Amino acid sequence: MIPGTAGGTTALDSGTRELTRVVALFSLTGRLDPQLPSSGSLVDTFDFGRFALHLASSEAVLPVPVLVEDVPPVELGLPHGDHSLDLASLQIAVVATPRGDVTLALDCGFAGQTPPDALAAWLADTCFHRDRITLGAAGLLDSLNGRLTPAEPLAFGQNVHQLVFPGGELKRDLLDPDENRLTALLHEIVYRGRPSTSGPPHLMRNGRTLSAHGRGVSVHAGWAEHVENGLTLVAVGMVSALAVLQRTRLAAFGTMRANERAAAESPYEIRRLISRLSDGVNELQLDLAFGVEAYVDGLLIPEMVMQSFQSSLRDALGIPAGLDNSARMVERLTSVISARSAALDAQLAERDDRRDRTVSALAAVATGIALPPTLLLGFFGANASTVDSRRSIFDAHYLPAYLLAWLPFIALAVIGYLLLRRVSRRSGSFLATSQVNRSAPVPAPRSRGTRSPEQDPARH
């Protein structure tokens, strides 16, 4: 993205370009704190022209540039050389979303001619061999890690999108009204030289401007600089959203496996597991909301040019279907974790109920055992004529006293046991199925326009 200020706005969205510009966007794994020292907001760092007012109102959800640096073009080294292209300018920009997701942008300007076949080879080299790109004497990512010092090293992700803004002769050829020539050029660049007989991919043109794209490459000719920056921002959002969506899908599978394989032997361990899984699911939901949904609608830049490109690229990347499926996966994970928590609560309640019953039974037994000796001790300790100090307490003379003390409790225990047996036998009637007609026929499905036998007057 070309630096500038929002003050240089213009009412015209079309413009001229003499040098071909290519912006290569790479999703990076790992996260950066967007609160790190940055180059300011996007609106202050890059020129978005008349779109700046929309972006300023949405600044809280926009990516933050954490590194913007102009680099001498000779420092950029590709695995297979420069493909006979004259790189005249190079800017490196690293942006991080509020959730910390990172996207790298290489903004390249080419002097002289940019033949479609050479440009297609350059795009293929920077895409398929991006891990071998160098910056100076070190690898590109090694150089970035040295500049940014992230908590975990940044690495290339799966997603790449390259925006081509043709200039000079290439621009004039693309805006030529010859449909056959246009189709051949677009397939040369977008499909990187692969032959195809189909029409141009996702083509939008009005004579003065043109936009066409596949999943990984888009071509935009005839647009003004602020529109190019806006289209680049849209592509940044799509690349970041797709990377978050893929990461969320993998994290959801990881959470599912953690739930299946977790070994917990105590309620406290199970509670810790549920808490950990719930925290993970909450993070997945936040990622889907603020890492995907925030960038796939047209509210950031509610302008027709941006919305058309955003909608087309979003569908080409398959983000809507992936978002729906991922949201359902996370929702079902939430249901599974909630069910596990409910099962744990039920088991704990059952355990507490058994413990309370056990304690109550022990208290009742202890009371039943203690009361008769207490009565007997009270009897023998009384200064009564029936107590003879010359007799032993185990003398048969005191048998009536023993019977009087023990028989009521023995009778109470027997009666309680019989009542419990009676209640246990009667409780089976709650689950009895003898009154259920198991042979009741299942009514056959009726098609529209047919009536049931009860409604057919001929059968009465």
C-alpha positions, -999 to +999 in steps of 0.1 A: +000+000+000+014+034-010+019+058+019+000+090+019-025+110+039-063+112+039-061+148+029-054+141-008-089+130-016-103+130-050-137+125-064-124+104-093-120+066-088-103+061-121-067+071-128-036+065-148-005+044-139+027+042-158+045+016-135+030-017-128+023-023-091+020-057-074+009-061-038+016-097-025-003-105+007+008-135+029-010-147+060+014-155+088+011-180+116+017-167+152+003-136+167+014-100+173+001-077+200-016-049+181-008-026+211+029-029+202+045+004+190+031+008+155+033+032+126-001+048+135-035+039+121-042+027+086-058+060+077-028+080+089-003+057+072-019+050+038-039+071+014-075+060+011-089+092-003-126+095+000-128+061+018-109+075+047-140+087+065-155+052+065-123+037+078-119+063+105-153+053+119-143+016+119-108+021+132-114-001+162-119-032+141-092-024+114-058-040+113-030-020+128+003-015+109+030-027+132+058-023+106+060-002+075+094+001+059+108+011+025+135-013+015+160-010-013+147-032-041+180-050-046+176-066-011+146-087-022+158-120-036+135-146-052+143-183-055+144-182-093+157-147-099+139-115-110+123-131-141+137-101-162+115-076-143+130-044-131+119-039-095+120-001-089+105+002-054+097-021-025+078-015+007+072-040+035+041-037+057+031-060+085-004-055+099-021-071+129-058-073+136-072-066+170-072-103+177-034-104+168-037-122+134-008-111+111-006-104+074+025-094+055+023-072+024+050-067-001+043-036-022+064-038-054+067-013-082+082-023-116+099+000-140+098-006-177+078-033-194+060-061-175+052-088-200+024-110-188+044-142-190+073-127-169+047-112-144+030-146-141+063-163-134+071-137-108+037-142-091+042-180-091+077-177-076+066-155-048+036-177-040+048-213-043+083-206-030+076-178-006+095-196+022+127-192+001+124-154-004+153-135+011+157-099+023+193-089+023+215-117+036+187-135+056+154-151+049+124-128+046+107-141+078+140-142+097+145-106+089+109-098+100+113-117+132+144-098+140+126-065+134+094-074+153+107-098+181+074-116+184+066-139+214+066-168+189+084-168+156+062-158+126+059-183+098+041-184+064+005-195+066-015-212+038-031-182+023-017-158-004-034-132-025-016-111-050-031-079-064-018-067-098-023-030-108-011-029-144+006+002-157+019+013-191+015-010-220+000-038-199-027-016-187-036-004-222-037-041-234-061-050-206-084-021-213-084-030-250-119-038-262-107-070-279-124-097-258-101-125-270-070-106-262-084-097-228-093-133-220-058-145-230-041-118-209-062-125-178-056-162-180-019-156-184-018-135-152-046-149-130-040-185-139-002-180-142+001-193-177-023-222-174-044-226-206-081-223-202-110-220-226-134-206-200-143-169-197-123-144-176-126-152-139-149-128-119-146-100-145-160-065-139-153-038-165-168-005-176-144+006-204-122+028-183-116+003-154-113-034-151-113-059-122-109-096-124-097-122-099-093-158-091-087-173-056-050-162-054-045-134-080-066-103-088-060-078-116-073-042-113-066-018-141-074+019-145-081+027-108-069+056-088-043+051-061-068+054-032-090+028-048-060+005-052-053+009-014-089+002-006-089-029-027-057-040-010-074-035+024-104-056+013-080-084+002-061-081+036-094-087+054-102-117+032-068-133+036-069-128+074-104-141+077-096-172+057-066-178+078-086-174+110-113-197+097-088-225+089-071-221+123-105-222+140-114-254+122-082-271+134-087-257+169-122-271+170-110-306+160-082-303+187-108-294+213-130-323+203-100-347+206-091-332+240-126-338+252-125-374+240-091-384+253-091-365+286-086-388+316-100-373+348-103-393+380-119-367+403-146-341+400-121-314+404-101-326+374-133-328+354-142-293+364-107-281+353-111-299+320-145-284+314-132-250+323-103-253+299-125-266+271-150-238+277-122-212+276-111-227+243-146-226+228-150-190+239-118-181+221-131-199+189-163-179+191-144-146+194-122-156+165-152-163+143-169-131+154-141-106+153-116-124+131-139-135+103-174-119+104-160-084+110-142-085+076-166-104+053-194-078+051-194-045+033-196-022+063-159-013+065-160+005+032-197+007+021-189+017-015-200-002-046-165-008-060-153-023-027-184-043-019-184-059-054-148-070-051-153-081-015-184-101-023-168-118-053-136-126-036-154-138-005-174-163-025-144-174-045-125-182-013-155-201+000-156-181+032-195-180+038-199-218+036-167-223+058-180-198+083-214-215+086-198-249+090-173-237+115-199-219+135-220-251+137-190-271+148-183-246+176-219-245+186-220-283+189-188-283+208-205-259+232-234-283+235-211-313+242-192-294+269-225-282+284-238-318+284-206-330+301-209-303+327-246-312+333-236-349+336-210-340+361-234-320+381-259-348+381-232-373+393-221-349+420-257-344+431-262-382+432-230-387+451-241-360+476-275-376+479-259-410+487-236-394+512-265-376+529-285-408+530-255-427+544-248-401+571-286-400+580-286-438+583-255-439+604-270-412+626-302-431+630-283-464+637-261-446+662-292-431+679-310-464+679-280-481+695-273-454+720-309-448+733-315-482+749-282-482+769-289-447+779-323-457+793-308-487+810-280-466+825-306-441+837-326-470+852-297-485+870-285-451+882-319-443+897-323-446+935-353-469+932-365-499+952-364-521+921-326-517+917-307-540+941-271-530+945-263-566+954-273-579+920-254-577+888-268-557+859-267-589+838-289-607+864-321-622+850-340-602+876-336-572+853-348-590+821-381-570+820-361-538+821-340-549+792-370-560+772-388-527+779-357-508+767-349-528+736-382-542+723-397-508+711-365-501+690-364-536+676-401-534+667-395-500+651-366-513+630-387-543+618-416-521+609-393-497+591-377-525+571-411-539+561-424-504+551-392-499+529-397-532+512-433-523+506-424-489+491-397-504+469-421-530+454-448-503+447-423-479+431-420-503+402-455-493+391-442-459+380-422-476+352-446-504+344-455-508+308-483-534+311-509-508+303-491-496+272-503-512+240-470-522+225-487-536+194-504-503+185-500-498+148-479-469+136-501-447+113-488-448+077-478-415+062-505-397+043-500-379+010-516-346+003-552-349-006-559-383+012-580-387+044-576-409+073-601-438+079-617-418+107-624-390+082-637-412+054-675-413+056-677-445+035-661-465+063-687-455+089 
